[in-house]
Every structure is written in C-alpha cells, then in structure tokens.
Amino acid sequence: MEFISTSPYPTIVNSSLVSNNIKWDKPPEGYFKLNTDGSSLRTSGAAACGGLIRNSLGRWVVGFARNIGITSALGAEFWGVRDGLIMARNWGIQNIIVDMDSLIVFKLLSNYDSVNHPFHTMILECRELMAQIPHVRLHHIFREANQCADHLAAIGHTVTGFVCFVNCPQGLGLYLDADVRGIGFPRT
C-alpha cells in the first residue's frame, strides 16, 4: 500500500475481495448436460479423459473414462469432448449442453479458425458430431464446477482403453450429490 500511495501514477485500489460461489448448474428442462475433462501427466505425458451425461434433475445417465496414451493436456481435453459427443449421439440425446473447463477448446469448437491448428482434425470431428445432434450448446465453466468429469478423467489413467459407466462409479457419489444440491466451491 505504501508503494502504491507514493506512485506518481493514478491507481485504483480495491481492498475487498469478491467471492463467487462456483457450482455445477442443472440444465433446463428437456436438456441434458455433458461435462468433460482431460488430463495429461507432466512427467510422462500419459493422458486420459472422462465425462458424464446428466439429466435436467442432475441425475446420472451415463459416464466414461478413457486411457488415451501419450498426448498433451489440450489433446486430452479434445478427446473428452469427442467421446462425450459420441456417447450423447449414441444414446439418442437431442438436446445437450456441453460444459468444459478448457477455454481454448471452447473457443476452437465455437467456430474460431482452426485450419492451421495441430488438432484441426479433432476439431473437425467434434464439430461434425455436434452437427449430428439437433441442439448443442457449448459452455466454458470453471474447473471447480467440473469436479465429476475431473474425477472420471483421473479414473481414465487407471483403465485400459475406453470404459463406459452405466452406473456411477464408486467414489463419485459425493461429487454428484454436491452438484445436485447446488453446493459450490469458493473461488476468490
């Protein structure tokens, strides 16, 4: 504060912190919500992804985890969206909101130019899958609101290939319950 007060340049100092309650939001009636996440270990590059689809009451519909192999965190995020969209299409879901915590993936899938991007093929595949589902909305969310998908991505590191979960895997129930009850995670 002393440094700021002696500065010759005008400054605006806000001494109060704003705290937002970051939480998972239920989709509107008639919609489903797909949350996806990707993970890449810094030391080895081993990557995995996971995600889940819930109905408008926040109840589990289906989930997945995939052990990808070696790729970047960005690549793992794209794999998660891709697998989730394939699952939504295969389950006949017509109205879906896709939540992801990767702003880069969100922007690239939201019709930003991607011709020269290293993941151009994956971007095109995701866009094609979105075109096969009548009503798709993309949302960028904070990672604190994506705990269930994060947990499934962590499971992806422990499985071989792709695993579909018709029932909620053990250890994820507390996160699901917190989401349905609207219990958020503080972010300052």
N, CA, C and O of each residue as an XYZ file, in Angstrom:
752
protein
N       0.824     -1.185      0.000
C       0.000      0.000      0.000
C       0.870      1.252      0.000
O       0.560      2.241     -0.664
N       1.981      1.192      0.767
C       2.870      2.353      0.828
C       3.438      2.650     -0.555
O       3.485      3.807     -0.972
N       3.869      1.613     -1.267
C       4.425      1.788     -2.609
C       3.382      2.417     -3.535
O       3.684      3.351     -4.278
N       2.168      1.902     -3.483
C       1.106      2.409     -4.345
C       0.802      3.869     -4.025
O       0.586      4.675     -4.931
N       0.785      4.206     -2.747
C       0.442      5.578     -2.373
C       1.521      6.580     -2.770
O       1.222      7.765     -2.919
N       2.752      6.145     -2.942
C       3.827      7.054     -3.343
C       4.040      7.089     -4.853
O       4.845      7.880     -5.344
N       3.343      6.259     -5.580
C       3.489      6.212     -7.033
C       2.936      7.492     -7.658
O       1.895      7.987     -7.228
N       3.629      8.041     -8.679
C       3.132      9.247     -9.349
C       1.961      8.956    -10.297
O       1.316      9.883    -10.785
N       1.685      7.660    -10.560
C       0.619      7.297    -11.488
C      -0.680      7.051    -10.724
O      -0.664      6.445     -9.652
N      -1.786      7.510    -11.258
C      -3.057      7.279    -10.562
C      -3.409      5.791    -10.582
O      -3.275      5.120    -11.605
N      -3.852      5.301     -9.458
C      -4.249      3.903     -9.356
C      -5.560      3.815     -8.605
O      -5.905      4.677     -7.797
N      -6.266      2.762     -8.893
C      -7.486      2.470     -8.157
C      -7.202      1.206     -7.370
O      -6.843      0.175     -7.938
N      -7.362      1.291     -6.081
C      -7.084      0.150     -5.215
C      -8.399     -0.358     -4.663
O      -9.173      0.395     -4.071
N      -8.644     -1.641     -4.863
C      -9.825     -2.275     -4.314
C      -9.355     -3.214     -3.225
O      -8.769     -4.258     -3.510
N      -9.605     -2.855     -1.993
C      -9.086     -3.658     -0.891
C     -10.002     -4.805     -0.517
O      -9.633     -5.621      0.329
N     -11.184     -4.901     -1.114
C     -12.080     -6.004     -0.785
C     -12.022     -7.057     -1.890
O     -11.973     -6.738     -3.078
N     -12.027     -8.297     -1.471
C     -12.053     -9.399     -2.425
C     -13.493     -9.802     -2.683
O     -14.319     -9.817     -1.771
N     -13.779    -10.122     -3.910
C     -15.105    -10.592     -4.257
C     -15.049    -12.104     -4.306
O     -14.175    -12.684     -4.951
N     -15.976    -12.735     -3.627
C     -16.020    -14.185     -3.604
C     -17.249    -14.652     -4.365
O     -18.368    -14.227     -4.077
N     -17.037    -15.522     -5.331
C     -18.131    -16.099     -6.096
C     -18.286    -17.552     -5.712
O     -17.299    -18.238     -5.449
N     -19.516    -18.024     -5.678
C     -19.768    -19.419     -5.399
C     -19.817    -20.162     -6.730
O     -20.795    -20.048     -7.469
N     -18.784    -20.910     -7.034
C     -18.700    -21.647     -8.285
C     -19.325    -23.005     -8.067
O     -18.906    -23.754     -7.185
N     -20.343    -23.330     -8.879
C     -21.031    -24.603     -8.703
C     -21.517    -25.125    -10.048
O     -21.601    -24.383    -11.027
N     -21.832    -26.403    -10.078
C     -22.411    -27.025    -11.255
C     -23.874    -26.614    -11.341
O     -24.582    -26.603    -10.334
N     -24.324    -26.278    -12.542
C     -25.719    -25.883    -12.746
C     -26.464    -26.948    -13.527
O     -25.954    -27.490    -14.508
N     -27.677    -27.239    -13.081
C     -28.526    -28.189    -13.800
C     -28.907    -27.602    -15.151
O     -29.056    -26.387    -15.284
N     -29.065    -28.463    -16.155
C     -29.544    -27.959    -17.444
C     -31.040    -27.666    -17.354
O     -31.716    -28.172    -16.458
N     -31.562    -26.856    -18.273
C     -33.002    -26.586    -18.259
C     -33.801    -27.841    -18.608
O     -33.267    -28.802    -19.161
N     -35.073    -27.809    -18.278
C     -35.986    -28.912    -18.583
C     -35.880    -29.287    -20.057
O     -35.889    -28.417    -20.928
N     -35.780    -30.583    -20.331
C     -35.699    -31.061    -21.707
C     -34.277    -31.160    -22.248
O     -34.071    -31.657    -23.355
N     -33.300    -30.698    -21.484
C     -31.901    -30.759    -21.890
C     -31.129    -31.723    -20.994
O     -31.513    -31.995    -19.856
N     -30.046    -32.220    -21.538
C     -29.082    -32.997    -20.789
C     -27.812    -32.163    -20.704
O     -27.624    -31.215    -21.467
N     -26.944    -32.528    -19.766
C     -25.669    -31.825    -19.657
C     -24.532    -32.835    -19.723
O     -24.526    -33.849    -19.025
N     -23.570    -32.524    -20.587
C     -22.343    -33.309    -20.723
C     -21.204    -32.494    -20.132
O     -20.923    -31.385    -20.587
N     -20.554    -33.043    -19.121
C     -19.330    -32.448    -18.577
C     -18.165    -33.312    -19.009
O     -18.212    -34.535    -18.874
N     -17.107    -32.683    -19.534
C     -15.929    -33.426    -19.965
C     -14.673    -32.804    -19.379
O     -14.647    -31.626    -19.023
N     -13.633    -33.622    -19.288
C     -12.341    -33.131    -18.830
C     -11.248    -34.031    -19.380
O     -11.479    -35.201    -19.685
N     -10.063    -33.469    -19.500
C      -8.899    -34.217    -19.947
C      -7.770    -34.020    -18.959
O      -7.754    -33.057    -18.192
N      -6.829    -34.944    -18.988
C      -5.709    -34.905    -18.060
C      -4.462    -35.453    -18.745
O      -4.509    -36.481    -19.422
N      -3.354    -34.753    -18.559
C      -2.078    -35.231    -19.075
C      -1.028    -35.041    -17.983
O      -0.838    -33.932    -17.483
N      -0.356    -36.115    -17.620
C       0.636    -36.047    -16.556
C       1.906    -35.366    -17.068
O       2.446    -35.743    -18.108
N       2.370    -34.374    -16.339
C       3.534    -33.594    -16.775
C       4.790    -34.436    -16.923
O       5.579    -34.225    -17.844
N       4.974    -35.377    -16.033
C       6.223    -36.148    -16.038
C       6.316    -37.118    -17.208
O       7.378    -37.258    -17.813
N       5.218    -37.785    -17.530
C       5.276    -38.836    -18.551
C       4.507    -38.493    -19.826
O       4.761    -39.088    -20.873
N       3.585    -37.556    -19.755
C       2.740    -37.259    -20.900
C       1.573    -38.221    -21.046
O       0.792    -38.120    -21.992
N       1.454    -39.172    -20.092
C       0.328    -40.106    -20.125
C      -0.966    -39.319    -19.979
O      -1.100    -38.493    -19.075
N      -1.922    -39.578    -20.874
C      -3.138    -38.781    -20.914
C      -4.378    -39.643    -20.752
O      -4.391    -40.828    -21.085
N      -5.417    -39.008    -20.231
C      -6.706    -39.664    -20.040
C      -7.791    -38.601    -20.131
O      -7.520    -37.403    -20.054
N      -9.017    -39.065    -20.297
C     -10.149    -38.148    -20.293
C     -11.327    -38.846    -19.647
O     -11.319    -40.059    -19.435
N     -12.331    -38.058    -19.341
C     -13.539    -38.610    -18.752
C     -14.676    -37.632    -18.886
O     -14.473    -36.456    -19.189
N     -15.860    -38.122    -18.660
C     -17.020    -37.256    -18.724
C     -18.277    -37.990    -18.320
O     -18.278    -39.204    -18.117
N     -19.347    -37.226    -18.209
C     -20.617    -37.810    -17.822
C     -21.758    -36.981    -18.382
O     -21.623    -35.785    -18.641
N     -22.877    -37.650    -18.558
C     -24.104    -37.001    -19.003
C     -25.114    -37.127    -17.877
O     -25.314    -38.203    -17.313
N     -25.754    -35.987    -17.557
C     -26.799    -35.955    -16.530
C     -28.066    -35.354    -17.118
O     -28.016    -34.587    -18.080
N     -29.209    -35.711    -16.526
C     -30.479    -35.164    -16.992
C     -30.771    -33.831    -16.307
O     -29.945    -33.324    -15.549
N     -31.945    -33.268    -16.574
C     -32.277    -31.941    -16.050
C     -32.473    -31.924    -14.536
O     -32.546    -30.851    -13.936
N     -32.558    -33.089    -13.918
C     -32.617    -33.168    -12.455
C     -31.229    -33.363    -11.850
O     -31.072    -33.401    -10.630
N     -30.227    -33.487    -12.716
C     -28.863    -33.707    -12.249
C     -28.529    -35.166    -12.010
O     -27.478    -35.483    -11.454
N     -29.417    -36.054    -12.426
C     -29.203    -37.495    -12.198
C     -28.317    -38.095    -13.282
O     -28.355    -37.705    -14.448
N     -27.528    -39.051    -12.846
C     -26.601    -39.782    -13.714
C     -27.352    -40.449    -14.857
O     -28.371    -41.102    -14.633
N     -26.859    -40.289    -16.078
C     -27.371    -41.015    -17.234
C     -26.317    -42.023    -17.677
O     -26.589    -43.221    -17.745
N     -25.117    -41.538    -17.977
C     -24.022    -42.400    -18.409
C     -22.710    -41.622    -18.264
O     -22.695    -40.392    -18.316
N     -21.630    -42.347    -18.086
C     -20.327    -41.711    -17.982
C     -19.265    -42.544    -18.673
O     -19.525    -43.658    -19.127
N     -18.063    -41.987    -18.744
C     -16.986    -42.705    -19.417
C     -15.633    -42.255    -18.883
O     -15.491    -41.191    -18.281
N     -14.658    -43.101    -19.125
C     -13.249    -42.783    -18.872
C     -12.438    -43.442    -19.971
O     -12.766    -44.539    -20.425
N     -11.377    -42.769    -20.397
C     -10.520    -43.321    -21.450
C      -9.060    -43.083    -21.103
O      -8.663    -41.989    -20.702
N      -8.272    -44.140    -21.269
C      -6.821    -44.016    -21.213
C      -6.368    -43.774    -22.646
O      -6.490    -44.652    -23.501
N      -5.846    -42.585    -22.903
C      -5.538    -42.168    -24.268
C      -4.168    -42.648    -24.729
O      -3.994    -43.010    -25.892
N      -3.214    -42.653    -23.838
C      -1.824    -42.914    -24.215
C      -1.024    -41.657    -23.954
O      -1.114    -41.079    -22.871
N      -0.247    -41.227    -24.925
C       0.579    -40.024    -24.761
C       0.021    -38.896    -25.626
O      -0.098    -39.031    -26.844
N      -0.313    -37.798    -24.984
C      -0.701    -36.577    -25.687
C      -0.639    -35.423    -24.694
O      -0.389    -35.621    -23.505
N      -0.868    -34.236    -25.194
C      -0.853    -33.042    -24.348
C      -2.171    -32.913    -23.586
O      -3.128    -33.641    -23.847
N      -2.201    -31.979    -22.647
C      -3.437    -31.703    -21.917
C      -4.524    -31.236    -22.881
O      -5.687    -31.612    -22.732
N      -4.156    -30.425    -23.861
C      -5.125    -29.949    -24.848
C      -5.702    -31.110    -25.661
O      -6.906    -31.169    -25.910
N      -4.837    -32.019    -26.063
C      -5.299    -33.202    -26.787
C      -6.259    -34.037    -25.948
O      -7.260    -34.539    -26.459
N      -5.954    -34.185    -24.666
C      -6.822    -34.949    -23.766
C      -8.185    -34.275    -23.625
O      -9.211    -34.952    -23.569
N      -8.194    -32.946    -23.568
C      -9.461    -32.207    -23.484
C     -10.309    -32.469    -24.732
O     -11.514    -32.696    -24.623
N      -9.693    -32.441    -25.907
C     -10.430    -32.713    -27.142
C     -10.977    -34.143    -27.158
O     -12.113    -34.365    -27.575
N     -10.180    -35.104    -26.710
C     -10.645    -36.484    -26.640
C     -11.886    -36.592    -25.756
O     -12.827    -37.315    -26.085
N     -11.884    -35.869    -24.627
C     -13.030    -35.910    -23.729
C     -14.301    -35.394    -24.379
O     -15.362    -36.007    -24.257
N     -14.193    -34.263    -25.073
C     -15.365    -33.707    -25.763
C     -15.828    -34.667    -26.848
O     -17.022    -34.931    -26.983
N     -14.888    -35.184    -27.614
C     -15.215    -36.118    -28.706
C     -15.953    -37.341    -28.174
O     -17.021    -37.694    -28.675
N     -15.380    -37.991    -27.152
C     -16.017    -39.196    -26.599
C     -17.392    -38.883    -26.018
O     -18.324    -39.673    -26.171
N     -17.525    -37.740    -25.357
C     -18.813    -37.361    -24.786
C     -19.871    -37.114    -25.853
O     -21.027    -37.503    -25.689
N     -19.476    -36.469    -26.946
C     -20.425    -36.230    -28.036
C     -20.832    -37.529    -28.725
O     -21.992    -37.698    -29.102
N     -19.889    -38.437    -28.888
C     -20.216    -39.750    -29.459
C     -21.210    -40.468    -28.557
O     -22.175    -41.061    -29.039
N     -20.977    -40.415    -27.245
C     -21.869    -41.077    -26.304
C     -23.266    -40.444    -26.363
O     -24.268    -41.159    -26.380
N     -23.335    -39.122    -26.395
C     -24.635    -38.439    -26.461
C     -25.383    -38.836    -27.735
O     -26.577    -39.131    -27.693
N     -24.682    -38.841    -28.852
C     -25.310    -39.234    -30.116
C     -25.800    -40.676    -30.061
O     -26.923    -40.968    -30.475
N     -24.959    -41.582    -29.549
C     -25.321    -42.994    -29.483
C     -26.478    -43.265    -28.523
O     -27.206    -44.242    -28.697
N     -26.654    -42.410    -27.512
C     -27.763    -42.564    -26.570
C     -29.012    -41.840    -27.066
O     -30.028    -41.809    -26.371
N     -28.944    -41.266    -28.248
C     -30.112    -40.628    -28.841
C     -30.496    -39.305    -28.205
O     -31.649    -38.885    -28.295
N     -29.552    -38.652    -27.569
C     -29.835    -37.375    -26.913
C     -29.935    -36.287    -27.974
O     -29.050    -36.150    -28.819
N     -31.014    -35.519    -27.925
C     -31.305    -34.489    -28.923
C     -30.950    -33.081    -28.464
O     -30.655    -32.220    -29.293
N     -30.974    -32.834    -27.157
C     -30.733    -31.504    -26.586
C     -29.661    -31.616    -25.516
O     -29.874    -32.255    -24.485
N     -28.506    -30.998    -25.754
C     -27.413    -31.162    -24.795
C     -26.610    -29.880    -24.641
O     -26.384    -29.141    -25.598
N     -26.192    -29.645    -23.421
C     -25.271    -28.563    -23.099
C     -23.941    -29.220    -22.757
O     -23.883    -30.107    -21.905
N     -22.883    -28.790    -23.414
C     -21.551    -29.359    -23.192
C     -20.744    -28.365    -22.361
O     -20.428    -27.266    -22.815
N     -20.419    -28.773    -21.136
C     -19.600    -27.960    -20.239
C     -18.165    -28.461    -20.269
O     -17.913    -29.661    -20.153
N     -17.227    -27.532    -20.425
C     -15.804    -27.875    -20.421
C     -15.046    -26.769    -19.708
O     -15.445    -25.605    -19.745
N     -13.957    -27.139    -19.063
C     -13.175    -26.127    -18.344
C     -11.952    -25.660    -19.123
O     -11.124    -24.924    -18.586
N     -11.825    -26.074    -20.370
C     -10.736    -25.614    -21.231
C     -11.246    -24.493    -22.128
O     -12.028    -24.731    -23.048
N     -10.800    -23.273    -21.856
C     -11.228    -22.126    -22.657
C     -10.730    -22.246    -24.096
O     -11.418    -21.831    -25.028
N      -9.551    -22.806    -24.275
C      -9.001    -22.964    -25.633
C      -9.874    -23.906    -26.458
O     -10.203    -23.600    -27.604
N     -10.250    -25.044    -25.886
C     -11.108    -25.993    -26.603
C     -12.453    -25.344    -26.895
O     -12.980    -25.471    -28.000
N     -13.010    -24.651    -25.913
C     -14.281    -23.957    -26.112
C     -14.203    -22.998    -27.298
O     -15.082    -23.002    -28.159
N     -13.159    -22.181    -27.343
C     -13.019    -21.210    -28.430
C     -12.814    -21.888    -29.777
O     -13.392    -21.466    -30.779
N     -12.000    -22.929    -29.809
C     -11.737    -23.609    -31.076
C     -12.969    -24.334    -31.613
O     -13.152    -24.431    -32.827
N     -13.808    -24.839    -30.723
C     -15.029    -25.509    -31.169
C     -16.145    -24.527    -31.498
O     -17.118    -24.892    -32.158
N     -16.012    -23.299    -31.049
C     -17.035    -22.276    -31.283
C     -16.759    -21.510    -32.575
O     -16.903    -20.289    -32.633
N     -16.368    -22.241    -33.595
C     -16.166    -21.699    -34.939
C     -15.019    -20.712    -35.080
O     -15.015    -19.917    -36.020
N     -14.071    -20.735    -34.200
C     -12.852    -19.968    -34.430
C     -12.048    -20.694    -35.497
O     -12.119    -21.919    -35.602
N     -11.292    -19.956    -36.280
C     -10.497    -20.552    -37.346
C      -9.488    -21.528    -36.747
O      -8.728    -21.179    -35.843
N      -9.494    -22.743    -37.260
C      -8.597    -23.767    -36.719
C      -7.801    -24.480    -37.801
O      -7.195    -25.518    -37.535
N      -7.790    -23.941    -39.017
C      -7.164    -24.619    -40.151
C      -5.714    -24.982    -39.872
O      -5.278    -26.077    -40.226
N      -4.970    -24.100    -39.255
C      -3.552    -24.360    -39.003
C      -3.273    -24.917    -37.616
O      -2.116    -25.015    -37.204
N      -4.320    -25.279    -36.897
C      -4.121    -25.786    -35.540
C      -3.675    -27.246    -35.579
O      -4.159    -28.011    -36.413
N      -2.748    -27.653    -34.679
C      -2.289    -29.052    -34.663
C      -3.415    -30.065    -34.427
O      -3.296    -31.219    -34.840
N      -4.498    -29.654    -33.775
C      -5.627    -30.556    -33.519
C      -6.791    -30.292    -34.476
O      -7.947    -30.548    -34.142
N      -6.480    -29.785    -35.653
C      -7.519    -29.441    -36.630
C      -8.443    -30.625    -36.928
O      -9.660    -30.450    -36.990
N      -7.894    -31.809    -37.110
C      -8.709    -32.991    -37.419
C      -9.662    -33.308    -36.277
O     -10.824    -33.638    -36.513
N      -9.183    -33.210    -35.047
C     -10.038    -33.477    -33.884
C     -11.122    -32.405    -33.766
O     -12.259    -32.712    -33.409
N     -10.781    -31.170    -34.061
C     -11.756    -30.076    -34.025
C     -12.864    -30.337    -35.047
O     -14.047    -30.195    -34.739
N     -12.474    -30.718    -36.259
C     -13.463    -31.014    -37.301
C     -14.357    -32.185    -36.900
O     -15.564    -32.156    -37.137
N     -13.768    -33.210    -36.297
C     -14.559    -34.364    -35.865
C     -15.571    -33.958    -34.800
O     -16.726    -34.381    -34.856
N     -15.157    -33.145    -33.832
C     -16.083    -32.676    -32.798
C     -17.194    -31.826    -33.406
O     -18.356    -31.963    -33.025
N     -16.848    -30.957    -34.341
C     -17.867    -30.127    -34.994
C     -18.858    -30.985    -35.779
O     -20.056    -30.701    -35.780
N     -18.365    -32.033    -36.446
C     -19.238    -32.942    -37.181
C     -20.181    -33.670    -36.220
O     -21.362    -33.843    -36.519
N     -19.667    -34.090    -35.083
C     -20.518    -34.758    -34.087
C     -21.577    -33.796    -33.554
O     -22.725    -34.190    -33.351
N     -21.199    -32.534    -33.326
C     -22.177    -31.550    -32.859
C     -23.272    -31.340    -33.902
O     -24.431    -31.120    -33.550
N     -22.912    -31.405    -35.167
C     -23.891    -31.226    -36.237
C     -24.891    -32.386    -36.292
O     -25.987    -32.230    -36.832
N     -24.525    -33.539    -35.739
C     -25.405    -34.707    -35.737
C     -26.405    -34.702    -34.583
O     -27.313    -35.532    -34.542
N     -26.241    -33.774    -33.653
C     -27.152    -33.640    -32.518
C     -27.941    -32.344    -32.740
O     -27.340    -31.281    -32.892
N     -29.274    -32.415    -32.760
C     -30.063    -31.236    -33.139
C     -29.791    -29.958    -32.330
O     -29.704    -28.876    -32.909
N     -29.660    -30.067    -31.036
C     -29.491    -28.866    -30.208
C     -28.293    -29.045    -29.283
O     -28.358    -29.787    -28.303
N     -27.200    -28.359    -29.606
C     -25.974    -28.422    -28.816
C     -25.582    -27.010    -28.411
O     -25.523    -26.109    -29.248
N     -25.320    -26.823    -27.148
C     -24.788    -25.559    -26.637
C     -23.453    -25.847    -25.976
O     -23.334    -26.794    -25.197
N     -22.457    -25.047    -26.278
C     -21.154    -25.166    -25.636
C     -21.034    -24.117    -24.542
O     -21.408    -22.959    -24.732
N     -20.505    -24.536    -23.388
C     -20.270    -23.610    -22.279
C     -18.873    -23.810    -21.727
O     -18.413    -24.940    -21.561
N     -18.207    -22.710    -21.446
C     -16.956    -22.777    -20.698
C     -17.306    -22.558    -19.233
O     -18.054    -21.640    -18.896
N     -16.763    -23.404    -18.364
C     -17.024    -23.313    -16.927
C     -15.702    -23.313    -16.181
O     -14.665    -23.664    -16.744
N     -15.738    -22.921    -14.915
C     -14.561    -23.025    -14.058
C     -14.335    -24.484    -13.683
O     -15.284    -25.263    -13.594
N     -13.091    -24.846    -13.469
C     -12.790    -26.242    -13.139
C     -13.433    -26.683    -11.836
O     -13.699    -27.870    -11.649
N     -13.689    -25.733    -10.922
C     -14.342    -26.083     -9.655
C     -15.767    -26.580     -9.868
O     -16.314    -27.270     -9.008
N     -16.374    -26.240    -10.999
C     -17.722    -26.711    -11.326
C     -17.682    -27.974    -12.185
O     -18.710    -28.408    -12.704
N     -16.508    -28.554    -12.332
C     -16.329    -29.716    -13.213
C     -15.695    -30.891    -12.466
O     -14.965    -31.688    -13.056
N     -15.975    -30.991    -11.179
C     -15.323    -31.999    -10.342
C     -15.641    -33.434    -10.755
O     -14.767    -34.299    -10.689
N     -16.870    -33.701    -11.176
C     -17.232    -35.071    -11.563
C     -16.447    -35.528    -12.791
O     -15.921    -36.641    -12.819
N     -16.371    -34.666    -13.801
C     -15.613    -35.017    -15.005
C     -14.126    -35.144    -14.688
O     -13.446    -36.009    -15.240
N     -13.622    -34.293    -13.809
C     -12.226    -34.372    -13.392
C     -11.941    -35.719    -12.732
O     -10.905    -36.334    -12.985
N     -12.860    -36.171    -11.892
C     -12.704    -37.463    -11.222
C     -12.699    -38.610    -12.244
O     -11.917    -39.553    -12.127
N     -13.574    -38.516    -13.237
C     -13.609    -39.556    -14.273
C     -12.348    -39.547    -15.130
O     -11.879    -40.603    -15.553
N     -11.797    -38.362    -15.388
C     -10.529    -38.296    -16.128
C      -9.416    -38.955    -15.317
O      -8.554    -39.628    -15.884
N      -9.425    -38.770    -13.998
C      -8.432    -39.432    -13.147
C      -8.596    -40.948    -13.209
O      -7.606    -41.679    -13.221
N      -9.837    -41.421    -13.249
C     -10.084    -42.861    -13.404
C      -9.514    -43.338    -14.737
O      -9.015    -44.459    -14.839
N      -9.591    -42.483    -15.760
C      -9.069    -42.845    -17.077
C      -7.605    -43.253    -17.056
O      -7.175    -44.061    -17.879
N      -6.840    -42.706    -16.130
C      -5.426    -43.088    -16.022
C      -5.255    -44.514    -15.514
O      -4.179    -45.093    -15.656
N      -6.305    -45.089    -14.922
C      -6.194    -46.415    -14.306
C      -6.826    -47.523    -15.129
O      -6.735    -48.692    -14.755
N      -7.470    -47.178    -16.253
C      -8.153    -48.183    -17.063
C      -7.374    -48.464    -18.339
O      -6.416    -47.764    -18.668
N      -7.797    -49.484    -19.040
C      -7.230    -49.801    -20.346
C      -8.262    -49.454    -21.403
O      -9.376    -49.978    -21.376
N      -7.909    -48.585    -22.329
C      -8.830    -48.212    -23.391
C      -9.977    -47.350    -22.900
O      -9.786    -46.445    -22.087
N     -11.181    -47.640    -23.406
C     -12.388    -46.867    -23.113
C     -13.309    -47.682    -22.223
O     -13.539    -48.865    -22.471
N     -13.836    -47.041    -21.180
C     -14.773    -47.702    -20.274
C     -16.025    -46.845    -20.177
O     -15.948    -45.640    -19.934
N     -17.187    -47.480    -20.371
C     -18.487    -46.812    -20.241
C     -19.082    -47.194    -18.885
O     -19.073    -48.364    -18.501
N     -19.598    -46.196    -18.166
C     -20.206    -46.430    -16.856
C     -21.703    -46.157    -16.947
O     -22.127    -45.005    -17.034
N     -22.503    -47.226    -16.926
C     -23.955    -47.065    -16.919
C     -24.400    -46.618    -15.527
O     -25.386    -45.895    -15.387
N     -23.676    -47.048    -14.511
C     -23.922    -46.619    -13.138
C     -22.757    -45.774    -12.666
O     -21.633    -45.923    -13.146
N     -23.024    -44.902    -11.740
C     -21.994    -44.021    -11.180
C     -20.890    -44.841    -10.520
O     -21.186    -45.680     -9.669
N     -19.620    -44.624    -10.888
C     -18.530    -45.378    -10.267
C     -18.355    -44.995     -8.792
O     -18.679    -43.887     -8.365
N     -17.839    -45.943     -8.053
C     -17.603    -45.731     -6.627
C     -16.650    -44.549     -6.430
O     -15.670    -44.403     -7.160
N     -16.944    -43.718     -5.449
C     -16.104    -42.570     -5.144
C     -16.575    -41.280     -5.785
O     -16.086    -40.204     -5.442
N     -17.518    -41.372     -6.710
C     -18.001    -40.186     -7.404
C     -19.318    -39.670     -6.831
O     -19.727    -38.544     -7.117
N     -19.973    -40.486     -6.033
C     -21.287    -40.146     -5.491
C     -21.324    -38.857     -4.688
O     -22.299    -38.110     -4.763
N     -20.275    -38.586     -3.920
C     -20.252    -37.358     -3.119
C     -20.227    -36.117     -4.001
O     -20.892    -35.126     -3.699
N     -19.463    -36.166     -5.088
C     -19.414    -35.048     -6.023
C     -20.772    -34.840     -6.697
O     -21.245    -33.710     -6.826
N     -21.394    -35.945     -7.126
C     -22.708    -35.858     -7.757
C     -23.736    -35.259     -6.812
O     -24.520    -34.392     -7.198
N     -23.725    -35.725     -5.581
C     -24.672    -35.221     -4.583
C     -24.468    -33.733     -4.335
O     -25.438    -32.980     -4.245
N     -23.220    -33.308     -4.225
C     -22.931    -31.884     -4.012
C     -23.427    -31.055     -5.197
O     -23.980    -29.971     -5.009
N     -23.231    -31.558     -6.410
C     -23.693    -30.848     -7.601
C     -25.211    -30.694     -7.601
O     -25.725    -29.604     -7.854
N     -25.926    -31.777     -7.320
C     -27.385    -31.748     -7.341
C     -27.923    -30.803     -6.272
O     -28.917    -30.113     -6.498
N     -27.279    -30.767     -5.119
C     -27.721    -29.891     -4.022
C     -27.282    -28.447     -4.214
O     -27.675    -27.568     -3.447
N     -26.462    -28.197     -5.245
C     -26.030    -26.826     -5.520
C     -24.937    -26.336     -4.599
O     -24.769    -25.132     -4.406
N     -24.194    -27.267     -4.032
C     -23.090    -26.886     -3.173
C     -21.896    -26.543     -4.049
O     -21.388    -27.395     -4.778
N     -21.460    -25.325     -3.979
C     -20.361    -24.873     -4.821
C     -19.048    -24.880     -4.084
O     -18.967    -25.256     -2.915
N     -18.035    -24.463     -4.781
C     -16.696    -24.379     -4.243
C     -16.274    -22.922     -4.283
O     -16.361    -22.292     -5.336
N     -15.817    -22.366     -3.159
C     -15.481    -20.934     -3.157
C     -14.299    -20.634     -4.067
O     -13.340    -21.402     -4.150
N     -14.393    -19.502     -4.743
C     -13.322    -19.030     -5.618
C     -13.158    -17.542     -5.372
O     -14.127    -16.787     -5.447
N     -11.940    -17.118     -5.078
C     -11.715    -15.699     -4.830
C     -10.806    -15.118     -5.888
O     -10.497    -13.927     -5.850
